[in-house]
Amino acid sequence: MIERFGVTIDWRGASLEALTTIALQADHSGCGYMWVPEAWGLEAFSSIGHLLSVTKRVKIGTGIVNVYSRSAGTIAMACSTLNQLAPQRFLLGLGTSGKGLVEDFHGVKYEKGLKRTEEYVSVIKKIESGEQIDHEGEIVKLRRFRLFTAPVKPPTQIYLGAIGEKNLSLAGRIADGAIVTLYPISKLAEAHALMNQDSGSGKKKRIFAYIPLCLTWNEREETSAKSELAKFVSFYIASMGKYYAKNLARFGYGKQVEEIQAAVSSGASTLEASKKISDEFLNDFALIGTPSKVLDRVVLIPDGIHPVFAMSATSPSDGDASARSIRELSAELASKQPRVI
């Protein structure tokens, strides 16, 4: 069902105009979810406020905002505000991001990420309830904080950006599930099982899996798509801290990770470094091909894991192309509905 799927964007250079085009198409096509990432481009909460105001059904979440650049109280107030704008359509994605972003761009010491995330989730939930908060935690310290507007009922669903085992386990214990990116498609079932083994509840927690998508119709387009997606993967390995590289090495891709890092360290461009990525590697992290080929892979992803198609939103033409991909996937899914069910 199309409601199971979500969409997100490559945050690098994304424009609000393109993001809006994608959101409107996702809403019209019946996609269940849209996630708005935040790094050092568009600000997530104000972008989502706009998107919620122009859509009607799709649930839209921060995917993710970090727990260092805003206080827990500010995030809880944003949850209340957006819930009033579009009741039960806002989702909160939280994570730690990386040391370079947090310390260099926000001037906050990057430390105790798991503990900070745990305290943020606890405090946000309490503030949303409308009760007065007096919290003397290791990280978060609040006195006499009470939300002076409508409480959030039911509470906002919270998902943690998770890559490693500790974050997946934490998501299972304290949140509604996890968001994973640059995660092998072949390992998603294992991640889902790991997250749920310590959840302590009978209800299975969900994973939203960001998977880059490029629809192609011939060999030339497929070759071009692989080149672009290989550059995307290389950027995350070489430029987004150590956690992606470390996790990929854990899954058996250590040799290619080392080759990419060595190439970039020696002055090679992202394009040159991306040539180290094999087709086998790329196919485990991205969806490339016709709508039929893509959906044949997607429908094999187990229940409890929501594929989130990551697309480009750099320019109005990118937004139009991404919206067209959503339409084509939706139409293909409708034609395959009896087999999917």
C-alpha positions in Angstrom: 0.0 0.0 0.0 1.3 3.5 -0.8 0.5 4.6 2.7 3.4 2.5 3.9 5.9 4.5 2.0 7.5 7.8 2.8 9.6 10.4 1.0 12.5 12.6 2.1 15.1 14.7 0.3 18.8 15.2 0.0 19.2 18.2 2.3 22.3 19.5 0.4 21.1 22.7 -1.5 17.5 21.8 -1.0 15.0 24.7 -1.7 11.7 25.2 -0.1 10.0 25.5 -3.5 11.2 22.1 -4.5 10.4 20.6 -1.1 6.8 22.0 -1.4 6.3 20.4 -4.8 7.4 17.0 -3.5 5.2 17.3 -0.4 2.1 18.2 -2.5 2.7 15.2 -4.7 3.3 12.9 -1.8 0.1 14.1 -0.2 -1.9 13.8 -3.5 -0.6 10.3 -4.2 -1.4 9.0 -0.7 2.1 8.5 0.7 1.9 8.1 4.5 5.0 10.0 5.5 7.4 12.8 4.6 10.6 13.5 6.5 12.5 16.8 6.4 16.2 16.5 7.3 18.2 19.3 8.9 21.9 19.8 8.7 23.1 23.2 7.5 20.5 24.1 4.9 16.8 24.5 5.4 15.5 24.8 9.0 13.2 21.9 9.8 10.4 23.2 12.0 9.6 26.3 10.0 9.7 24.3 6.8 7.4 21.7 8.2 5.0 24.3 9.4 4.7 25.5 5.8 4.3 22.0 4.5 1.6 21.1 7.0 -0.3 24.2 6.0 -0.4 23.2 2.3 -1.1 19.5 2.6 -4.0 17.6 4.0 -3.2 14.0 4.9 0.5 13.1 4.8 2.3 13.0 8.2 5.4 15.1 8.2 8.4 14.9 10.6 11.8 16.2 11.4 14.2 13.7 10.0 16.2 14.5 12.0 16.9 17.5 14.3 19.8 17.3 16.7 19.5 17.4 20.5 22.3 20.0 20.9 21.2 23.1 18.9 17.8 23.5 20.7 16.7 23.1 24.3 14.3 20.2 25.1 11.7 22.9 26.0 12.0 24.6 22.7 11.5 21.4 20.8 8.5 20.5 23.0 6.9 23.9 22.2 7.5 23.3 18.5 5.7 20.0 18.9 2.7 21.7 20.5 2.6 24.4 17.9 2.7 22.1 14.9 0.2 19.8 16.5 -2.2 22.7 16.7 -1.6 23.5 13.1 -2.2 20.0 11.9 -3.4 17.6 14.7 -1.7 14.3 14.7 0.2 14.9 11.5 3.5 16.0 13.0 6.2 13.5 13.9 9.4 14.2 15.8 12.7 12.7 14.7 15.6 13.3 17.1 19.3 12.4 16.9 22.8 13.4 17.9 24.1 14.4 14.4 27.9 14.7 14.3 30.7 16.3 16.2 31.8 18.7 13.4 28.3 20.1 12.9 27.5 20.4 16.6 30.7 21.9 17.8 31.8 24.0 14.8 28.3 25.2 13.7 26.5 25.5 17.0 29.3 25.9 19.5 28.1 23.1 21.8 30.4 20.4 23.2 29.5 17.1 21.5 29.4 14.7 24.4 27.1 12.1 26.1 24.9 11.7 23.1 22.9 8.7 24.3 22.3 10.2 27.7 21.3 13.6 26.2 18.9 11.9 23.8 17.3 9.9 26.6 16.8 12.9 28.8 15.4 15.0 25.9 12.8 12.3 25.0 11.7 12.1 28.7 11.4 15.8 29.2 9.7 16.5 25.8 7.0 13.9 26.7 6.4 15.4 30.1 6.2 19.0 28.8 3.7 17.9 26.1 1.5 16.4 28.7 0.9 19.9 30.2 2.3 19.0 33.7 4.8 21.2 35.5 8.4 20.0 35.0 11.1 20.1 37.6 13.9 18.1 36.1 17.4 17.8 37.5 19.1 15.4 35.1 22.7 14.9 34.2 22.2 17.0 31.0 18.8 18.7 31.2 18.0 20.9 34.1 14.6 22.6 34.3 12.5 24.3 37.0 8.9 25.2 37.1 8.5 24.7 33.3 4.8 24.3 32.3 3.5 24.5 28.7 1.3 27.6 28.6 -0.8 26.4 25.7 -2.7 23.3 24.8 -1.0 20.1 25.7 -0.4 17.5 22.9 -2.9 14.7 23.1 -2.2 12.0 21.9 1.5 12.7 22.4 3.8 13.3 19.4 5.3 10.1 18.0 9.1 10.3 18.5 11.6 8.4 16.3 15.4 8.4 16.9 18.0 8.7 14.2 19.9 5.5 14.7 22.8 3.7 13.0 24.7 1.7 15.6 23.4 -0.9 17.9 23.3 1.3 21.0 21.1 3.9 19.3 18.8 1.2 17.8 18.4 -0.4 21.3 17.7 3.1 22.8 15.0 3.7 20.2 13.4 0.5 21.1 13.3 1.4 24.8 12.3 5.0 24.8 10.8 6.0 21.4 8.2 4.9 18.9 10.9 3.6 16.6 14.0 4.6 14.6 15.1 6.4 11.4 18.0 4.9 9.6 20.0 6.3 6.7 22.8 4.8 4.6 21.8 1.4 6.0 22.1 -1.8 3.9 18.8 -2.9 2.6 19.9 -6.5 3.2 20.4 -5.7 7.0 17.1 -3.8 7.7 15.4 -6.9 9.1 18.2 -7.4 11.6 18.0 -3.8 12.6 14.3 -4.1 13.2 14.8 -7.2 15.3 17.6 -5.6 17.3 15.5 -2.5 18.1 12.6 -4.6 19.3 14.4 -7.1 21.4 14.5 -4.8 24.4 11.4 -2.7 23.7 9.6 -4.1 26.7 6.2 -3.9 25.0 4.1 -6.2 22.9 3.8 -3.6 20.2 6.5 -3.7 17.6 8.4 -0.5 17.0 8.8 0.8 13.5 11.8 1.7 11.4 11.8 4.4 8.7 14.6 3.5 6.3 15.9 6.3 4.0 16.8 4.8 0.7 18.0 7.0 -2.2 15.8 6.5 -5.3 16.5 7.0 -9.0 14.0 5.9 -11.5 15.6 5.0 -14.9 14.3 3.7 -18.2 17.4 2.7 -20.1 21.0 1.8 -19.7 22.3 5.3 -20.2 20.0 6.7 -17.4 21.0 3.9 -15.1 24.7 4.6 -15.6 24.1 8.2 -14.8 22.0 7.5 -11.8 24.6 5.1 -10.4 27.3 7.8 -10.8 25.2 10.4 -8.9 24.2 8.0 -6.1 27.8 6.9 -5.7 28.8 10.5 -5.2 26.1 10.9 -2.5 27.4 7.8 -0.7 31.0 9.0 -0.9 30.0 12.4 0.6 28.5 10.7 3.6 31.5 8.4 4.1 34.1 11.1 3.7 32.4 14.3 5.0 29.8 13.4 7.7 31.9 12.3 10.6 33.1 8.8 11.5 29.8 7.1 12.3 28.6 6.2 8.8 32.0 4.9 7.8 32.3 2.9 11.0 28.9 1.4 10.5 29.5 0.5 6.9 32.7 -1.2 7.9 30.8 -3.2 10.5 28.6 -4.6 7.7 31.5 -5.8 5.6 32.2 -2.7 3.4 35.4 -1.7 5.2 37.7 -2.0 2.2 35.7 0.3 0.0 35.2 2.8 2.9 39.0 2.9 3.4 39.6 3.4 -0.3 37.1 6.3 -0.4 38.6 8.0 2.7 42.1 7.6 1.4 41.2 9.1 -2.0 39.6 12.1 -0.4 42.5 12.5 2.1 44.9 12.6 -0.9 43.0 15.4 -2.5 40.7 13.5 -4.9 37.3 14.9 -5.7 34.1 13.3 -4.5 33.5 12.1 -8.1 36.9 10.4 -8.2 36.4 8.8 -4.8 33.0 7.6 -5.8 34.5 5.4 -8.5 35.7 3.1 -5.6 32.1 2.1 -5.0 31.1 -1.2 -6.6 27.7 -1.9 -8.1 27.1 -4.5 -5.4 27.8 -1.9 -2.7 25.5 0.6 -4.3 22.6 -1.8 -4.9 22.5 -2.5 -1.2 21.9 1.1 -0.3 19.9 2.5 -3.2 16.9 1.8 -5.5 17.7 2.2 -9.2 15.7 1.1 -12.1 12.2 1.2 -13.6 9.2 1.6 -11.2 8.4 -2.1 -11.6 12.0 -3.1 -10.8 12.1 -0.8 -7.7 8.8 -2.0 -6.3 9.8 -5.7 -6.8 12.6 -5.0 -4.3 10.6 -2.8 -2.0 7.7 -5.2 -1.4 10.3 -7.7 -0.1 11.2 -5.4 2.8 9.5 -6.9 5.9 6.6 -5.4 7.7 7.5 -2.9 10.4 10.0 -1.2 8.1 8.8 1.8 6.1 10.8 2.5 3.0 11.4 6.3 2.6 12.5 7.3 -0.9 15.2 9.9 -0.8 15.2 12.3 -3.7 16.7 15.6 -4.9 15.2 19.0 -4.1 17.9 21.4 -5.2 15.9 23.3 -7.8 12.4 23.6 -9.1 13.2 21.2 -11.9 14.5 18.7 -9.3 11.3 19.1 -7.4 9.3 18.4 -10.5 11.3 15.3 -11.3 11.0 13.9 -7.8 7.3 14.5 -7.9 7.1 12.7 -11.2 8.9 9.7 -9.6 6.3 9.6 -6.8 3.5 9.6 -9.4 5.1 6.9 -11.4 5.7 4.7 -8.3 2.1 5.2 -7.2 0.7 4.3 -10.5 2.9 1.2 -10.7 2.0 0.1 -7.2 -1.7 0.5 -8.1 -1.2 -1.8 -11.1 0.5 -4.4 -8.8 -1.9 -4.1 -5.9 -3.4 -7.6 -6.1 0.0 -9.1 -5.9 1.3 -6.8 -3.2 -1.7 -7.6 -1.0 
